[in-house]
Amino acid sequence: METQKIQQEKQSSPVAPAPAMTSCRKKKKDDATFLEDLKDHIDEFVNASMEEHKTCFSKTIKKMFGMSKVVAERNANTQEVESSLPLQTTISD
């Protein structure tokens, strides 16, 4: 039943740009307990169509590769600075 609503919403708005870092999962209640949230998550997963699973999986993979590219670019842009301290020798008699 929930999947039918989701599919109808998708068909009614075919060009809805999604934010880059969203989850495939939709929370039903913000104040739900852990067990209620888990039950809703499992129900949503079990009742999702194969197309929804494929879409969510491909979004997750793209997100993972996008994040790894961001980390690689950040590390490439970081310039290494070499510093040295002068050694000081003291001789005690």
Distance bins in CASP14 RR format, pairs under 12 A and 6 or more apart:
PFRMAT RR
TARGET T0000
AUTHOR 0000-0000-0000
RMODE 2
METHOD distances of the structure
MODEL  1
1 7 0 0 0 0 0 1 0 0 0 0 0
1 8 0 0 0 0 0 1 0 0 0 0 0
1 43 0 0 0 0 0 1 0 0 0 0 0
1 44 0 0 0 0 0 1 0 0 0 0 0
1 47 1 0 0 1 0 0 0 0 0 0 0
2 8 0 0 0 0 0 1 0 0 0 0 0
2 9 0 0 0 0 0 1 0 0 0 0 0
2 26 0 0 0 0 1 0 0 0 0 0 0
2 28 0 0 0 0 1 0 0 0 0 0 0
2 40 0 0 0 0 1 0 0 0 0 0 0
2 43 1 0 0 1 0 0 0 0 0 0 0
2 44 1 0 0 1 0 0 0 0 0 0 0
2 45 0 0 0 0 0 1 0 0 0 0 0
2 46 0 0 0 0 0 1 0 0 0 0 0
2 47 1 0 1 0 0 0 0 0 0 0 0
2 48 0 0 0 0 1 0 0 0 0 0 0
2 49 0 0 0 0 0 1 0 0 0 0 0
2 52 0 0 0 0 0 1 0 0 0 0 0
3 9 0 0 0 0 0 1 0 0 0 0 0
3 10 0 0 0 0 0 1 0 0 0 0 0
3 26 0 0 0 0 0 1 0 0 0 0 0
3 43 0 0 0 0 0 1 0 0 0 0 0
3 44 0 0 0 0 1 0 0 0 0 0 0
3 45 0 0 0 0 0 1 0 0 0 0 0
3 46 0 0 0 0 0 1 0 0 0 0 0
3 47 1 0 1 0 0 0 0 0 0 0 0
3 48 1 0 0 1 0 0 0 0 0 0 0
3 49 1 0 1 0 0 0 0 0 0 0 0
3 50 0 0 0 0 0 1 0 0 0 0 0
3 51 0 0 0 0 1 0 0 0 0 0 0
3 52 1 0 0 1 0 0 0 0 0 0 0
3 53 0 0 0 0 0 1 0 0 0 0 0
4 10 0 0 0 0 0 1 0 0 0 0 0
4 11 0 0 0 0 0 1 0 0 0 0 0
4 47 0 0 0 0 1 0 0 0 0 0 0
4 48 0 0 0 0 0 1 0 0 0 0 0
4 49 0 0 0 0 1 0 0 0 0 0 0
4 52 0 0 0 0 0 1 0 0 0 0 0
5 11 0 0 0 0 0 1 0 0 0 0 0
5 12 0 0 0 0 0 1 0 0 0 0 0
5 26 0 0 0 0 0 1 0 0 0 0 0
5 44 0 0 0 0 0 1 0 0 0 0 0
5 47 0 0 0 0 0 1 0 0 0 0 0
6 12 0 0 0 0 0 1 0 0 0 0 0
6 13 0 0 0 0 0 1 0 0 0 0 0
6 24 0 0 0 0 0 1 0 0 0 0 0
6 25 0 0 0 0 0 1 0 0 0 0 0
6 26 0 0 0 0 1 0 0 0 0 0 0
6 44 0 0 0 0 1 0 0 0 0 0 0
6 47 0 0 0 0 1 0 0 0 0 0 0
6 48 0 0 0 0 1 0 0 0 0 0 0
6 49 0 0 0 0 1 0 0 0 0 0 0
6 51 0 0 0 0 0 1 0 0 0 0 0
6 52 1 0 0 1 0 0 0 0 0 0 0
6 55 0 0 0 0 0 1 0 0 0 0 0
6 56 0 0 0 0 0 1 0 0 0 0 0
7 13 0 0 0 0 0 1 0 0 0 0 0
7 14 0 0 0 0 0 1 0 0 0 0 0
7 47 0 0 0 0 0 1 0 0 0 0 0
7 48 0 0 0 0 0 1 0 0 0 0 0
7 49 1 0 0 1 0 0 0 0 0 0 0
7 51 0 0 0 0 1 0 0 0 0 0 0
7 52 0 0 0 0 1 0 0 0 0 0 0
7 55 0 0 0 0 0 1 0 0 0 0 0
8 14 0 0 0 0 0 1 0 0 0 0 0
9 16 0 0 0 0 1 0 0 0 0 0 0
9 26 0 0 0 0 0 1 0 0 0 0 0
9 52 0 0 0 0 0 1 0 0 0 0 0
10 16 0 0 0 0 1 0 0 0 0 0 0
10 18 0 0 0 0 0 1 0 0 0 0 0
10 49 0 0 0 0 0 1 0 0 0 0 0
10 51 0 0 0 0 1 0 0 0 0 0 0
10 52 0 0 0 0 1 0 0 0 0 0 0
10 55 0 0 0 0 1 0 0 0 0 0 0
16 22 0 0 0 0 0 1 0 0 0 0 0
18 24 0 0 0 0 1 0 0 0 0 0 0
18 55 0 0 0 0 0 1 0 0 0 0 0
18 56 0 0 0 0 0 1 0 0 0 0 0
18 59 0 0 0 0 1 0 0 0 0 0 0
18 62 0 0 0 0 0 1 0 0 0 0 0
18 63 0 0 0 0 0 1 0 0 0 0 0
19 59 0 0 0 0 0 1 0 0 0 0 0
19 63 0 0 0 0 0 1 0 0 0 0 0
20 59 0 0 0 0 1 0 0 0 0 0 0
20 62 0 0 0 0 1 0 0 0 0 0 0
20 63 1 0 0 1 0 0 0 0 0 0 0
20 66 0 0 0 0 1 0 0 0 0 0 0
20 67 0 0 0 0 0 1 0 0 0 0 0
20 70 0 0 0 0 0 1 0 0 0 0 0
21 59 0 0 0 0 1 0 0 0 0 0 0
21 60 0 0 0 0 0 1 0 0 0 0 0
21 62 0 0 0 0 0 1 0 0 0 0 0
21 63 1 0 0 1 0 0 0 0 0 0 0
21 64 0 0 0 0 0 1 0 0 0 0 0
21 66 0 0 0 0 1 0 0 0 0 0 0
21 67 0 0 0 0 1 0 0 0 0 0 0
21 70 0 0 0 0 0 1 0 0 0 0 0
22 55 0 0 0 0 0 1 0 0 0 0 0
22 56 0 0 0 0 0 1 0 0 0 0 0
22 59 0 0 0 0 1 0 0 0 0 0 0
22 60 0 0 0 0 0 1 0 0 0 0 0
22 62 0 0 0 0 0 1 0 0 0 0 0
22 63 0 0 0 0 1 0 0 0 0 0 0
23 41 0 0 0 0 0 1 0 0 0 0 0
23 44 0 0 0 0 0 1 0 0 0 0 0
23 56 0 0 0 0 1 0 0 0 0 0 0
23 59 0 0 0 0 1 0 0 0 0 0 0
23 60 0 0 0 0 1 0 0 0 0 0 0
23 63 0 0 0 0 1 0 0 0 0 0 0
24 41 0 0 0 0 0 1 0 0 0 0 0
24 44 0 0 0 0 1 0 0 0 0 0 0
24 45 0 0 0 0 1 0 0 0 0 0 0
24 48 0 0 0 0 1 0 0 0 0 0 0
24 51 0 0 0 0 0 1 0 0 0 0 0
24 52 1 0 0 1 0 0 0 0 0 0 0
24 53 0 0 0 0 1 0 0 0 0 0 0
24 54 0 0 0 0 0 1 0 0 0 0 0
24 55 1 0 0 1 0 0 0 0 0 0 0
24 56 1 1 0 0 0 0 0 0 0 0 0
24 57 0 0 0 0 1 0 0 0 0 0 0
24 58 0 0 0 0 0 1 0 0 0 0 0
24 59 1 0 0 1 0 0 0 0 0 0 0
24 60 1 0 0 1 0 0 0 0 0 0 0
24 61 0 0 0 0 0 1 0 0 0 0 0
24 62 0 0 0 0 0 1 0 0 0 0 0
24 63 0 0 0 0 0 1 0 0 0 0 0
25 37 0 0 0 0 1 0 0 0 0 0 0
25 38 0 0 0 0 0 1 0 0 0 0 0
25 40 0 0 0 0 1 0 0 0 0 0 0
25 41 1 0 0 1 0 0 0 0 0 0 0
25 42 0 0 0 0 0 1 0 0 0 0 0
25 43 0 0 0 0 0 1 0 0 0 0 0
25 44 1 0 0 1 0 0 0 0 0 0 0
25 45 0 0 0 0 1 0 0 0 0 0 0
25 48 0 0 0 0 1 0 0 0 0 0 0
25 52 0 0 0 0 0 1 0 0 0 0 0
25 53 0 0 0 0 0 1 0 0 0 0 0
25 56 0 0 0 0 1 0 0 0 0 0 0
25 59 0 0 0 0 0 1 0 0 0 0 0
25 60 0 0 0 0 0 1 0 0 0 0 0
26 37 0 0 0 0 0 1 0 0 0 0 0
26 40 0 0 0 0 1 0 0 0 0 0 0
26 41 0 0 0 0 1 0 0 0 0 0 0
26 43 0 0 0 0 0 1 0 0 0 0 0
26 44 1 0 0 1 0 0 0 0 0 0 0
26 45 0 0 0 0 0 1 0 0 0 0 0
26 48 0 0 0 0 0 1 0 0 0 0 0
26 52 0 0 0 0 0 1 0 0 0 0 0
26 56 0 0 0 0 0 1 0 0 0 0 0
27 36 0 0 0 0 0 1 0 0 0 0 0
27 37 1 0 0 1 0 0 0 0 0 0 0
27 38 0 0 0 0 0 1 0 0 0 0 0
27 40 1 0 0 1 0 0 0 0 0 0 0
27 41 0 0 0 0 1 0 0 0 0 0 0
27 44 0 0 0 0 1 0 0 0 0 0 0
28 36 0 0 0 0 1 0 0 0 0 0 0
28 37 0 0 0 0 1 0 0 0 0 0 0
28 38 0 0 0 0 0 1 0 0 0 0 0
28 39 0 0 0 0 0 1 0 0 0 0 0
28 40 1 0 1 0 0 0 0 0 0 0 0
28 41 0 0 0 0 1 0 0 0 0 0 0
28 43 0 0 0 0 1 0 0 0 0 0 0
28 44 0 0 0 0 1 0 0 0 0 0 0
29 36 1 0 0 1 0 0 0 0 0 0 0
29 37 1 0 0 1 0 0 0 0 0 0 0
29 39 0 0 0 0 0 1 0 0 0 0 0
29 40 1 0 0 1 0 0 0 0 0 0 0
29 41 0 0 0 0 0 1 0 0 0 0 0
30 36 0 0 0 0 0 1 0 0 0 0 0
30 37 0 0 0 0 1 0 0 0 0 0 0
30 40 0 0 0 0 0 1 0 0 0 0 0
31 37 0 0 0 0 1 0 0 0 0 0 0
32 38 0 0 0 0 1 0 0 0 0 0 0
32 39 0 0 0 0 1 0 0 0 0 0 0
32 40 1 0 0 1 0 0 0 0 0 0 0
32 41 0 0 0 0 0 1 0 0 0 0 0
33 39 0 0 0 0 1 0 0 0 0 0 0
33 40 0 0 0 0 0 1 0 0 0 0 0
34 40 0 0 0 0 0 1 0 0 0 0 0
34 41 0 0 0 0 0 1 0 0 0 0 0
35 41 0 0 0 0 0 1 0 0 0 0 0
35 42 0 0 0 0 0 1 0 0 0 0 0
36 42 0 0 0 0 0 1 0 0 0 0 0
36 43 0 0 0 0 0 1 0 0 0 0 0
37 43 0 0 0 0 0 1 0 0 0 0 0
37 44 0 0 0 0 0 1 0 0 0 0 0
38 44 0 0 0 0 0 1 0 0 0 0 0
38 45 0 0 0 0 0 1 0 0 0 0 0
39 45 0 0 0 0 0 1 0 0 0 0 0
39 46 0 0 0 0 0 1 0 0 0 0 0
40 46 0 0 0 0 0 1 0 0 0 0 0
40 47 0 0 0 0 0 1 0 0 0 0 0
41 47 0 0 0 0 0 1 0 0 0 0 0
41 48 0 0 0 0 0 1 0 0 0 0 0
42 48 0 0 0 0 0 1 0 0 0 0 0
44 52 0 0 0 0 1 0 0 0 0 0 0
44 53 0 0 0 0 0 1 0 0 0 0 0
44 56 0 0 0 0 0 1 0 0 0 0 0
45 52 0 0 0 0 1 0 0 0 0 0 0
45 53 0 0 0 0 1 0 0 0 0 0 0
45 56 0 0 0 0 1 0 0 0 0 0 0
45 57 0 0 0 0 0 1 0 0 0 0 0
46 52 0 0 0 0 0 1 0 0 0 0 0
46 53 0 0 0 0 0 1 0 0 0 0 0
47 53 0 0 0 0 0 1 0 0 0 0 0
48 54 0 0 0 0 1 0 0 0 0 0 0
48 55 0 0 0 0 1 0 0 0 0 0 0
48 56 1 0 0 1 0 0 0 0 0 0 0
48 57 0 0 0 0 0 1 0 0 0 0 0
49 55 0 0 0 0 1 0 0 0 0 0 0
49 56 0 0 0 0 0 1 0 0 0 0 0
50 56 0 0 0 0 0 1 0 0 0 0 0
50 57 0 0 0 0 0 1 0 0 0 0 0
51 57 0 0 0 0 0 1 0 0 0 0 0
51 58 0 0 0 0 0 1 0 0 0 0 0
52 58 0 0 0 0 0 1 0 0 0 0 0
52 59 0 0 0 0 0 1 0 0 0 0 0
53 59 0 0 0 0 0 1 0 0 0 0 0
53 60 0 0 0 0 0 1 0 0 0 0 0
54 60 0 0 0 0 0 1 0 0 0 0 0
54 61 0 0 0 0 0 1 0 0 0 0 0
55 61 0 0 0 0 0 1 0 0 0 0 0
55 62 0 0 0 0 0 1 0 0 0 0 0
56 62 0 0 0 0 0 1 0 0 0 0 0
56 63 0 0 0 0 0 1 0 0 0 0 0
57 63 0 0 0 0 0 1 0 0 0 0 0
57 64 0 0 0 0 0 1 0 0 0 0 0
58 64 0 0 0 0 0 1 0 0 0 0 0
58 65 0 0 0 0 0 1 0 0 0 0 0
59 65 0 0 0 0 0 1 0 0 0 0 0
59 66 0 0 0 0 0 1 0 0 0 0 0
60 66 0 0 0 0 0 1 0 0 0 0 0
60 67 0 0 0 0 0 1 0 0 0 0 0
61 67 0 0 0 0 0 1 0 0 0 0 0
61 68 0 0 0 0 0 1 0 0 0 0 0
62 68 0 0 0 0 0 1 0 0 0 0 0
62 69 0 0 0 0 0 1 0 0 0 0 0
63 69 0 0 0 0 0 1 0 0 0 0 0
63 70 0 0 0 0 0 1 0 0 0 0 0
64 70 0 0 0 0 0 1 0 0 0 0 0
64 71 0 0 0 0 0 1 0 0 0 0 0
65 71 0 0 0 0 0 1 0 0 0 0 0
65 72 0 0 0 0 0 1 0 0 0 0 0
66 72 0 0 0 0 1 0 0 0 0 0 0
66 73 0 0 0 0 1 0 0 0 0 0 0
66 74 0 0 0 0 0 1 0 0 0 0 0
67 73 0 0 0 0 0 1 0 0 0 0 0
67 74 0 0 0 0 0 1 0 0 0 0 0
68 74 0 0 0 0 0 1 0 0 0 0 0
68 75 0 0 0 0 0 1 0 0 0 0 0
69 75 0 0 0 0 0 1 0 0 0 0 0
69 76 0 0 0 0 0 1 0 0 0 0 0
70 76 0 0 0 0 0 1 0 0 0 0 0
70 77 0 0 0 0 0 1 0 0 0 0 0
71 77 0 0 0 0 0 1 0 0 0 0 0
71 78 0 0 0 0 0 1 0 0 0 0 0
72 78 0 0 0 0 0 1 0 0 0 0 0
END
